[in-house]
Amino acid sequence: MTEAESELAAGYLNDYASMKFGLFFLAEFMAEISTSAIITTLFLSGWKGWEPIPSHFWFIAKLILVLFVIIWFRMTLPRLRIDQVLKFAWKGLFELTLINIVVTAILIGIWPQPTTAQLWMMAAVNWPVAIISIWLVSKLLGTTNYEKTTPDSDSPVYSVATESIPKSSVYITNSTDVSSVEAVSKEGGA
């Protein structure tokens, strides 16, 4: 999982700097390359390709293609905080997992040793159940509608750098501070 901005000041990122910090990112990239190699070997028939081109070229080309897709997805997906992931897991994925277990148990109870035709019937049942379940859970979770915050009408609004700060908003400890506040307000207000 990608680290969110709120977590950049926590964990191993505080403990390491310079070369050790770089080695963590190099290790993450090497994990992506290893994953790409495994996916290439298992799902893209590894080094097999057209005959005139050497097999190592095919493997490297497929590995780079899978690596490109992994990096593309990783950079496209949002960076979530841990609390957001846990909220999604408990309020969304847990319910979908329970539905999946129940439907799978029912289908295995009906067909303990399914044939190919029965597997196609299971798929015909599973896909609509999955789509309806995902739609239902997404509607139940919904999106949070945040109200636009507006400042209270009775509270004064001070511009940041164009006007001087009123004396009423400055905490004054003794009488010598009054002259310095007046001098600053005259300089800032001029």
C-alpha positions as CSV (number, residue, x, y, z in Angstrom):
1,M,0.0,0.0,0.0
2,T,1.3,3.4,-0.8
3,E,2.1,5.7,2.1
4,A,-0.2,8.7,2.4
5,E,1.1,12.2,3.1
6,S,-0.1,12.1,6.7
7,E,2.2,9.1,7.3
8,L,5.3,10.6,6.0
9,A,6.3,11.7,9.5
10,A,5.9,8.3,11.0
11,G,7.4,4.8,10.8
12,Y,10.6,3.9,9.1
13,L,10.7,7.2,7.2
14,N,11.8,8.9,10.4
15,D,14.5,6.3,11.2
16,Y,16.4,6.3,8.0
17,A,17.9,9.0,5.8
18,S,20.2,9.3,2.8
19,M,21.3,5.9,1.4
20,K,19.2,3.8,3.8
21,F,16.1,5.8,2.9
22,G,16.9,5.3,-0.8
23,L,17.3,1.6,-0.3
24,F,13.7,1.3,1.0
25,F,12.4,2.8,-2.2
26,L,14.8,0.6,-4.2
27,A,13.5,-2.5,-2.4
28,E,9.9,-1.5,-3.1
29,F,10.8,-1.1,-6.8
30,M,12.6,-4.5,-6.8
31,A,9.4,-6.0,-5.3
32,E,7.4,-4.6,-8.2
33,I,10.0,-6.1,-10.7
34,S,9.8,-9.5,-8.9
35,T,6.0,-9.4,-9.0
36,S,6.2,-8.5,-12.7
37,A,8.5,-11.5,-13.3
38,I,6.2,-13.9,-11.5
39,I,3.1,-12.6,-13.4
40,T,5.0,-12.9,-16.7
41,T,6.1,-16.4,-15.9
42,L,2.7,-17.6,-14.6
43,F,0.2,-15.8,-16.8
44,L,2.0,-14.6,-20.0
45,S,3.9,-17.9,-20.7
46,G,7.2,-16.4,-19.6
47,W,9.9,-16.5,-22.3
48,K,7.8,-18.1,-25.0
49,G,7.2,-16.0,-28.1
50,W,7.8,-16.0,-31.9
51,E,10.7,-18.1,-33.0
52,P,13.2,-15.7,-34.7
53,I,13.3,-13.4,-31.6
54,P,15.4,-14.7,-28.6
55,S,13.5,-16.0,-25.6
56,H,15.2,-13.6,-23.1
57,F,13.9,-10.7,-25.2
58,W,10.3,-11.9,-24.9
59,F,10.6,-12.3,-21.1
60,I,12.1,-8.8,-20.6
61,A,9.5,-7.3,-23.0
62,K,6.6,-8.9,-21.1
63,L,8.2,-8.0,-17.8
64,I,8.5,-4.3,-18.8
65,L,4.9,-4.4,-20.0
66,V,3.6,-5.8,-16.7
67,L,5.8,-3.4,-14.7
68,F,4.4,-0.5,-16.7
69,V,0.8,-1.6,-15.9
70,I,1.7,-2.1,-12.2
71,I,3.3,1.4,-11.9
72,W,0.5,2.9,-13.9
73,F,-2.2,1.5,-11.5
74,R,-0.1,2.4,-8.5
75,M,0.3,6.0,-9.5
76,T,-3.3,6.3,-10.6
77,L,-5.0,4.9,-7.5
78,P,-5.5,7.3,-4.6
79,R,-3.2,7.3,-1.6
80,L,-5.3,6.3,1.4
81,R,-4.6,6.8,5.0
82,I,-4.7,3.7,7.3
83,D,-8.0,4.8,8.9
84,Q,-9.6,5.1,5.4
85,V,-8.4,1.7,4.4
86,L,-9.7,0.1,7.7
87,K,-13.1,1.9,7.3
88,F,-13.4,0.6,3.8
89,A,-12.4,-2.9,4.9
90,W,-14.8,-3.1,7.8
91,K,-17.7,-1.3,6.1
92,G,-17.4,-2.6,2.6
93,L,-15.2,-5.6,2.0
94,F,-16.2,-7.5,5.1
95,E,-19.9,-7.6,4.0
96,L,-18.9,-8.6,0.4
97,T,-16.7,-11.4,1.8
98,L,-19.6,-12.8,3.9
99,I,-21.9,-12.7,0.8
100,N,-19.2,-14.4,-1.2
101,I,-18.8,-17.2,1.4
102,V,-22.6,-17.8,1.6
103,V,-23.1,-17.9,-2.2
104,T,-20.1,-20.2,-2.6
105,A,-21.3,-22.5,0.1
106,I,-24.7,-22.7,-1.5
107,L,-23.3,-23.5,-4.9
108,I,-20.9,-26.1,-3.5
109,G,-23.8,-27.7,-1.7
110,I,-25.8,-27.9,-4.9
111,W,-22.9,-29.1,-7.1
112,P,-20.2,-30.8,-5.0
113,Q,-18.3,-32.1,-8.1
114,P,-19.4,-29.6,-10.9
115,T,-19.0,-30.3,-14.6
116,T,-18.0,-27.6,-17.1
117,A,-21.6,-26.8,-17.8
118,Q,-22.3,-26.5,-14.1
119,L,-19.3,-24.2,-13.6
120,W,-20.7,-21.9,-16.3
121,M,-24.1,-21.9,-14.5
122,M,-22.2,-21.0,-11.3
123,A,-20.5,-18.1,-13.1
124,A,-24.0,-17.0,-14.4
125,V,-25.2,-16.9,-10.8
126,N,-22.0,-15.4,-9.3
127,W,-21.5,-12.5,-11.6
128,P,-25.0,-10.9,-11.1
129,V,-24.7,-11.6,-7.3
130,A,-21.3,-9.9,-7.3
131,I,-22.4,-6.9,-9.3
132,I,-25.6,-6.4,-7.2
133,S,-23.6,-6.8,-4.0
134,I,-20.9,-4.3,-4.9
135,W,-23.6,-1.8,-6.1
136,L,-25.6,-2.3,-2.9
137,V,-22.6,-1.9,-0.6
138,S,-21.4,1.2,-2.5
139,K,-24.9,2.7,-2.1
140,L,-24.9,1.9,1.6
141,L,-21.4,3.4,2.1
142,G,-22.2,6.4,-0.1
143,T,-20.1,9.5,-0.1
144,T,-19.8,11.9,2.7
145,N,-21.3,15.3,1.9
146,Y,-19.3,17.9,3.7
147,E,-21.0,21.3,4.2
148,K,-19.1,24.3,3.1
149,T,-17.9,26.1,6.2
150,T,-18.4,29.8,6.3
151,P,-17.1,32.2,8.9
152,D,-19.5,33.5,11.5
153,S,-20.9,36.9,10.6
154,D,-20.1,38.4,14.0
155,S,-16.5,37.4,14.0
156,P,-14.1,40.0,12.4
157,V,-12.1,39.0,9.4
158,Y,-8.6,40.4,9.1
159,S,-6.7,40.5,5.9
160,V,-3.4,38.8,6.1
161,A,-0.8,41.2,4.8
162,T,-2.6,44.4,3.7
163,E,-3.9,46.0,6.9
164,S,-2.5,46.3,10.4
165,I,-3.8,44.1,13.2
166,P,-6.3,45.9,15.5
167,K,-5.1,46.5,19.1
168,S,-8.0,44.6,20.5
169,S,-6.6,41.4,19.0
170,V,-3.1,41.8,20.4
171,Y,-2.3,40.5,23.9
172,I,-0.5,43.2,25.8
173,T,1.4,42.4,28.9
174,N,2.6,45.8,30.1
175,S,2.5,49.5,29.1
176,T,5.8,49.4,27.1
177,D,4.2,47.0,24.6
178,V,1.5,49.5,23.7
179,S,4.0,51.9,22.1
180,S,5.6,49.0,20.1
181,V,2.1,47.9,18.9
182,E,1.2,51.4,17.9
183,A,4.5,51.8,16.0
184,V,4.0,48.5,14.2
185,S,0.4,49.4,13.4
186,K,1.4,52.8,12.0
187,E,4.2,51.2,9.9
188,G,1.9,48.4,8.7
189,G,-1.1,50.7,8.0
190,A,0.9,53.3,6.1
